[in-house]
Amino acid sequence: MNETTKDLWVFVETNEDGTAKNVGLELLTPGKSLAAKQGGRLVAVIIGSHVTPAVDAANAQGADQIIVVEGEEYAHYSTDAYQSALCTLAEKYAPASILIGATNNGRDLGPRVSCRLKTGLTADCTRLDIDEESGNVAWTRPAFGGNLMATILCPDHRPQIGTVRPGVFKKSEQTTPHAEIINEDIHVDAEKIRTKVLEIIRELDTENVDLEGAGIIVSGGRGVGGPEGFHAIRDLADALGGVVGASRAAVDAGWIAHAHQVGQTGKTVGPKLYIACGISGAIQHVAGMSSADVIVAINKDPDAPIFDIADYGVVGNLFEVIPVLIEEIRKARA
């Protein structure tokens, strides 16, 4: 690897249509601050097929440089192709740090890249900073089941790599595009890609839910009492133009699909409005939604921990409260 620069990279993951996934654009926000503290540039790295929309989005979010790798072998994510491309780039340009979104693909890619580059990786981070004493990235993540937060440094190896949960950071305001765009011609032989996408099967029971990109989320927990209890949750979400979330307890009970789960073992979200209905507020759930702009809690237990973080709280039976809320919402829009 060449001599390490001071640049900070953000891997901007793409969708099949070439657009950028939100988490990559979100990470450009802390990336800009960290890059400035490191004294380097903020570099977006985009790998995929027909990724012009993702390049434009990263440029509008303030990247100083964008490195692009395009090819048909990157049309669908594969560990072999993507780790080969990203490692080839890292060995050529020698960044100081790499941020990767903790999506399903990112959680697969990060460990493979760190192992090949013989460096460390901190997984599922929820906070990022630069350690003033050492100048290393301070990666903070939940530990021991979310009961405490650990801050981890990687002082001896480069690049420093971490995966960061979606929804932890918010996209910054768009700026005038100014990035230097570098197109790298990197291809991977077909025989070196050991997995193939034969068929894509969409889950029919997940309602194509996009928790990480939602502006309003209405979540149900153990207090909804059963799968039929989510009818009220869904009605309120529909009235607000939001999506349905759930706690782990509700998912584990089989009341709703895992795609709706918010929390440490589900999705990390940061909507403008989060309404927690019948959710006690265990730390594992709070870890996934505490960055919401406004939190409203509805719970019949006045001592439920969820009220400690809620901006507004309603003590009452959710099946009595929700219909009143829906009625008032409809009146306000009439």
C-alpha positions as CSV (number, residue, x, y, z in Angstrom):
1,M,0.0,0.0,0.0
2,N,1.2,3.5,-0.7
3,E,2.0,6.0,2.0
4,T,-1.2,6.7,4.0
5,T,-2.9,9.9,3.1
6,K,-5.2,11.9,5.5
7,D,-8.3,11.4,3.4
8,L,-11.5,9.9,4.7
9,W,-13.5,7.7,2.5
10,V,-17.3,7.0,2.6
11,F,-18.5,3.9,0.7
12,V,-21.7,5.0,-1.0
13,E,-23.7,1.9,-1.6
14,T,-26.0,1.9,-4.6
15,N,-29.4,0.4,-5.4
16,E,-30.0,-1.7,-8.5
17,D,-31.2,1.4,-10.4
18,G,-27.9,3.2,-9.8
19,T,-29.3,5.6,-7.1
20,A,-27.5,6.0,-3.8
21,K,-28.7,4.3,-0.6
22,N,-29.5,6.8,2.1
23,V,-26.9,5.6,4.6
24,G,-24.0,6.5,2.3
25,L,-25.3,10.0,1.8
26,E,-25.9,10.3,5.6
27,L,-22.3,9.3,6.3
28,L,-21.0,12.2,4.2
29,T,-22.2,14.5,7.0
30,P,-19.9,13.2,9.8
31,G,-17.4,12.3,7.1
32,K,-16.9,16.0,6.3
33,S,-16.2,16.9,9.9
34,L,-13.9,13.9,10.5
35,A,-12.0,14.6,7.2
36,A,-11.5,18.2,8.3
37,K,-10.1,17.1,11.7
38,Q,-7.8,14.6,10.0
39,G,-6.6,17.4,7.6
40,G,-7.7,15.4,4.5
41,R,-10.4,15.3,1.8
42,L,-13.8,13.8,2.0
43,V,-13.9,11.1,-0.7
44,A,-17.0,9.2,-1.8
45,V,-16.4,5.8,-3.3
46,I,-19.1,4.4,-5.6
47,I,-19.1,0.9,-7.1
48,G,-21.9,-0.4,-9.2
49,S,-23.5,-0.3,-12.7
50,H,-24.9,2.9,-14.3
51,V,-24.3,4.9,-11.1
52,T,-24.6,8.5,-12.4
53,P,-27.5,9.2,-10.1
54,A,-25.4,8.2,-7.1
55,V,-22.5,10.3,-8.3
56,D,-24.7,13.3,-8.6
57,A,-26.2,12.8,-5.1
58,A,-22.8,12.4,-3.5
59,N,-21.5,15.5,-5.3
60,A,-24.5,17.5,-4.0
61,Q,-23.8,16.3,-0.4
62,G,-20.4,17.9,-0.4
63,A,-17.8,15.3,-1.4
64,D,-14.5,16.7,-2.3
65,Q,-13.6,13.8,-4.6
66,I,-15.6,10.9,-6.0
67,I,-14.0,7.7,-7.1
68,V,-16.2,5.6,-9.4
69,V,-15.9,2.0,-10.4
70,E,-18.5,0.8,-12.9
71,G,-19.1,-2.6,-14.6
72,E,-21.7,-5.2,-15.2
73,E,-20.1,-7.4,-12.6
74,Y,-21.2,-4.9,-10.0
75,A,-24.8,-4.7,-11.1
76,H,-25.7,-7.0,-8.2
77,Y,-23.7,-7.0,-5.0
78,S,-21.2,-9.9,-4.5
79,T,-18.6,-10.2,-1.9
80,D,-15.8,-11.2,-4.3
81,A,-16.4,-8.4,-6.8
82,Y,-16.9,-5.5,-4.4
83,Q,-14.2,-6.4,-1.9
84,S,-11.7,-6.8,-4.8
85,A,-12.6,-3.4,-6.2
86,L,-12.6,-1.6,-2.9
87,C,-9.3,-3.2,-1.8
88,T,-7.7,-2.3,-5.1
89,L,-8.7,1.3,-4.6
90,A,-7.6,1.4,-1.0
91,E,-4.2,0.0,-1.9
92,K,-3.7,2.6,-4.6
93,Y,-5.0,5.7,-2.8
94,A,-4.2,4.7,0.8
95,P,-7.0,6.5,2.8
96,A,-6.7,7.1,6.5
97,S,-10.2,6.0,7.3
98,I,-13.2,4.3,5.6
99,L,-16.9,4.6,6.6
100,I,-19.3,1.9,5.4
101,G,-23.0,1.8,6.1
102,A,-24.1,-1.1,8.3
103,T,-26.5,-2.5,5.8
104,N,-26.7,-6.2,5.0
105,N,-24.2,-5.7,2.2
106,G,-22.0,-3.4,4.3
107,R,-21.8,-5.8,7.2
108,D,-20.6,-8.4,4.7
109,L,-18.2,-6.1,2.9
110,G,-16.5,-4.4,5.8
111,P,-15.0,-7.5,7.5
112,R,-13.7,-8.9,4.2
113,V,-12.0,-5.6,3.2
114,S,-10.5,-5.1,6.7
115,C,-9.1,-8.7,6.7
116,R,-7.6,-8.3,3.2
117,L,-6.0,-5.0,4.1
118,K,-4.8,-6.4,7.5
119,T,-6.4,-3.8,9.6
120,G,-9.2,-3.6,12.2
121,L,-12.9,-3.0,11.9
122,T,-15.4,-1.6,14.4
123,A,-18.9,-2.7,13.6
124,D,-22.3,-1.1,14.0
125,C,-21.1,2.3,15.2
126,T,-23.6,4.9,16.5
127,R,-21.1,7.8,17.1
128,L,-17.9,9.0,15.4
129,D,-15.3,11.5,16.5
130,I,-11.5,12.1,16.3
131,D,-9.6,11.3,19.5
132,E,-7.8,14.6,20.4
133,E,-4.8,12.9,22.0
134,S,-4.0,10.3,19.3
135,G,-5.7,11.7,16.2
136,N,-7.3,8.4,15.6
137,V,-11.0,7.9,14.7
138,A,-13.0,7.2,17.9
139,W,-15.6,4.6,17.0
140,T,-18.4,4.3,19.5
141,R,-20.8,1.3,19.4
142,P,-23.2,-0.5,21.8
143,A,-21.6,-3.3,23.8
144,F,-22.9,-6.0,26.2
145,G,-26.4,-6.1,24.7
146,G,-26.6,-2.3,24.5
147,N,-26.1,-1.8,28.2
148,L,-23.0,0.3,27.7
149,M,-21.2,2.2,24.9
150,A,-17.7,1.3,24.0
151,T,-15.3,3.6,22.2
152,I,-12.7,1.8,20.1
153,L,-9.4,3.1,18.5
154,C,-7.3,1.5,15.8
155,P,-3.9,3.1,16.4
156,D,-1.5,0.8,14.6
157,H,-3.0,-0.1,11.3
158,R,-4.4,1.8,8.3
159,P,-7.0,2.3,7.0
160,Q,-9.2,2.6,10.0
161,I,-12.5,1.0,9.1
162,G,-16.0,1.0,10.7
163,T,-19.5,0.2,9.7
164,V,-22.1,2.7,10.9
165,R,-25.8,2.1,11.4
166,P,-28.3,3.7,9.0
167,G,-30.3,6.5,10.4
168,V,-27.8,7.6,13.0
169,F,-26.8,10.6,11.0
170,K,-28.8,12.9,8.8
171,K,-28.0,14.1,5.3
172,S,-26.7,17.7,5.3
173,E,-28.1,20.5,3.2
174,Q,-27.2,20.2,-0.4
175,T,-24.2,22.2,-1.6
176,T,-22.9,23.4,-4.9
177,P,-21.2,20.4,-6.5
178,H,-17.5,20.7,-6.6
179,A,-16.1,17.2,-6.4
180,E,-13.2,16.0,-8.6
181,I,-14.6,12.8,-10.2
182,I,-12.1,9.9,-10.9
183,N,-13.3,7.0,-13.0
184,E,-11.3,3.8,-12.3
185,D,-11.3,0.9,-14.7
186,I,-11.3,-2.1,-12.4
187,H,-12.8,-5.4,-13.5
188,V,-13.1,-8.8,-11.9
189,D,-12.9,-12.0,-13.8
190,A,-16.2,-13.9,-13.8
191,E,-14.5,-17.1,-12.5
192,K,-13.3,-15.2,-9.4
193,I,-16.9,-14.3,-8.4
194,R,-18.0,-17.4,-6.6
195,T,-21.7,-16.4,-6.1
196,K,-24.3,-15.6,-8.7
197,V,-27.7,-14.1,-8.4
198,L,-30.1,-16.6,-9.9
199,E,-33.4,-15.0,-8.9
200,I,-34.6,-12.2,-6.7
201,I,-37.7,-13.0,-4.6
202,R,-39.5,-10.1,-3.0
203,E,-40.9,-10.7,0.5
204,L,-44.7,-10.3,0.2
205,D,-45.4,-9.7,3.9
206,T,-43.0,-6.8,4.5
207,E,-45.1,-4.2,2.6
208,N,-41.8,-3.0,1.1
209,V,-41.2,-1.0,4.3
210,D,-38.5,1.6,4.2
211,L,-37.9,2.4,7.9
212,E,-34.5,4.0,7.4
213,G,-35.9,6.5,4.9
214,A,-39.2,7.3,6.6
215,G,-40.0,10.7,7.9
216,I,-42.8,9.4,10.2
217,I,-42.8,6.0,12.0
218,V,-45.6,4.6,14.2
219,S,-44.3,1.5,16.1
220,G,-46.1,-1.1,18.2
221,G,-44.7,-3.2,21.0
222,R,-45.8,-5.9,23.4
223,G,-48.7,-3.6,24.5
224,V,-50.6,-4.1,21.2
225,G,-51.5,-7.6,22.5
226,G,-51.2,-9.6,19.2
227,P,-51.1,-9.3,15.4
228,E,-54.6,-7.8,15.3
229,G,-53.3,-5.0,17.5
230,F,-51.2,-3.7,14.6
231,H,-54.4,-2.8,12.7
232,A,-54.6,0.3,15.0
233,I,-50.9,1.0,14.5
234,R,-51.3,0.8,10.7
235,D,-54.3,3.1,10.8
236,L,-52.4,5.8,12.6
237,A,-49.4,5.4,10.3
238,D,-51.7,5.7,7.3
239,A,-53.4,8.8,8.7
240,L,-50.0,10.5,9.2
241,G,-48.5,9.3,5.9
242,G,-45.9,7.2,7.8
243,V,-44.8,3.6,8.0
244,V,-45.2,0.9,10.6
245,G,-42.4,-0.1,13.0
246,A,-42.2,-2.6,15.8
247,S,-40.2,-3.6,18.8
248,R,-38.3,-6.9,19.0
249,A,-40.9,-8.3,21.4
250,A,-43.6,-7.9,18.8
251,V,-41.4,-9.4,16.1
252,D,-40.2,-12.3,18.2
253,A,-43.9,-13.1,19.0
254,G,-44.6,-13.4,15.3
255,W,-47.0,-10.5,15.2
256,I,-45.3,-8.7,12.4
257,A,-42.4,-9.3,10.0
258,H,-38.8,-8.6,11.0
259,A,-38.5,-6.0,8.3
260,H,-40.5,-3.7,10.6
261,Q,-38.2,-4.1,13.6
262,V,-36.6,-1.0,15.2
263,G,-33.7,-1.4,17.7
264,Q,-30.3,-2.8,18.2
265,T,-31.1,-6.0,16.4
266,G,-33.4,-4.3,13.8
267,K,-33.1,-1.0,12.0
268,T,-31.7,2.2,13.4
269,V,-33.9,5.1,12.4
270,G,-34.0,8.9,12.6
271,P,-37.4,10.1,11.5
272,K,-38.9,13.5,12.1
273,L,-41.6,11.9,14.2
274,Y,-41.5,8.6,16.0
275,I,-44.6,7.4,17.9
276,A,-44.1,4.4,20.3
277,C,-47.3,2.6,21.1
278,G,-47.3,0.0,23.9
279,I,-43.4,0.0,23.9
280,S,-41.8,-0.1,27.3
281,G,-38.6,1.5,26.2
282,A,-35.9,-1.1,26.7
283,I,-32.4,0.2,26.0
284,Q,-32.1,-2.1,23.0
285,H,-35.1,-0.5,21.4
286,V,-34.1,3.1,22.4
287,A,-30.7,2.5,20.7
288,G,-32.5,2.3,17.4
289,M,-34.8,5.3,17.5
290,S,-33.4,7.9,20.0
291,S,-32.1,10.1,17.3
292,A,-35.7,10.9,16.1
293,D,-36.4,14.6,16.0
294,V,-39.7,14.2,18.0
295,I,-40.6,11.1,20.1
296,V,-44.2,10.6,21.2
297,A,-45.0,7.7,23.7
298,I,-48.4,6.1,24.3
299,N,-48.3,3.7,27.2
300,K,-50.7,2.8,30.0
301,D,-47.8,2.4,32.5
302,P,-46.8,5.9,33.7
303,D,-43.4,4.5,34.9
304,A,-42.5,3.0,31.5
305,P,-38.8,4.0,30.6
306,I,-40.0,5.2,27.2
307,F,-41.3,8.3,28.9
308,D,-37.8,9.2,30.0
309,I,-36.8,10.0,26.4
310,A,-40.1,11.0,24.9
311,D,-40.8,14.7,24.0
312,Y,-44.5,14.1,24.5
313,G,-46.2,11.3,26.5
314,V,-49.7,10.0,26.7
315,V,-50.6,7.7,29.6
316,G,-53.5,5.6,28.5
317,N,-54.7,2.6,26.6
318,L,-53.4,2.8,23.1
319,F,-56.6,1.4,21.6
320,E,-58.5,4.3,23.2
321,V,-55.9,7.0,22.4
322,I,-55.1,6.1,18.8
323,P,-58.7,6.5,17.4
324,V,-58.9,10.0,19.0
325,L,-55.6,10.9,17.4
326,I,-56.8,9.7,14.0
327,E,-60.0,11.7,14.3
328,E,-58.1,14.9,15.3
329,I,-55.7,14.4,12.4
330,R,-58.6,14.0,9.9
331,K,-60.3,17.1,11.3
332,A,-57.1,19.1,10.9
333,R,-56.8,18.1,7.3
334,A,-60.5,18.6,6.5
